[in-house]
Amino acid sequence: MTERSKATLRPDNSFEFVTIAAARARQLLRGCIPKVEGSLKPARRALQEVVSGAIEHSERPVAAPAKPAK
């Protein structure tokens, strides 16, 4: 990432930005506590969290939890 102000911290790569926000939206849908005030919609809140810098990402993706067998 390049040097940017904290108010508009966004990855240079759009794919990375969307991937991080999507992963955070899934967390919010599962009941995680939001890290910033904003929209009630999980996808929009996730975007706001990534842009604000409240979400730190790692180079290694986190695996999704296994779905229970039916």
N, C-alpha and C positions, 0 to 999 in steps of 0.2 A: 504494500500500500504506500501511497505517497503521503507527504505531509499535508494534512488538511485540518481545518478547525474541528473541534469536538462536536459542534452543532450539526455538521454535515459529513460525518464519517461514513464513507461508503466505499466498498471495494472497487478497484479499477475495473475489474472483470464483471460484466453484467451477469454472466452465468453464475459466478460465485455469489454475487449479491442475492440472486433469486434462490439459489440452493440453500443458503444460510437462512433466509427469511422463511422458506418453505419448511425447513426442519424446525425452526422456532414456532411456526404456526401449528405444526403437529403437536409440539409440546404444550402449547396453550390450549389446544383442543382436548388434550388428555388431562388438563386441570392444573398445569403449572401456573404459578403466580406471575402476573405481568410485572415487568421491571420498569415501565414508564407509564405515565397517564396518557390516555388517548382514546382511540376508537374502541368500541365494544366488539367489533368484528376481529376475530383472531388473525386473519391474514393481514389486515391493515395494521393491526397492533404490532405484529411481527416485523413488518416493514419499518414502522416507526422506531422500534427497538434497535434494529440493525443500523438505521441511519443515525440515531442518537449516540451510538457507540456503547449501548448497554449490553450488547451481545458480543462476546469474544468468540472467535472461531479458531479451530485448530486445523492443521494441515491434513489430519487423518479424519475421515468421516466416522461418525458414531453410528453403529449398527442399530437398526430398528429392533424393538423387542419382538421376540417370536410370538406368533399367533397361536393360541391354544388349539389343540386338535379337537375336531368335532366327533 
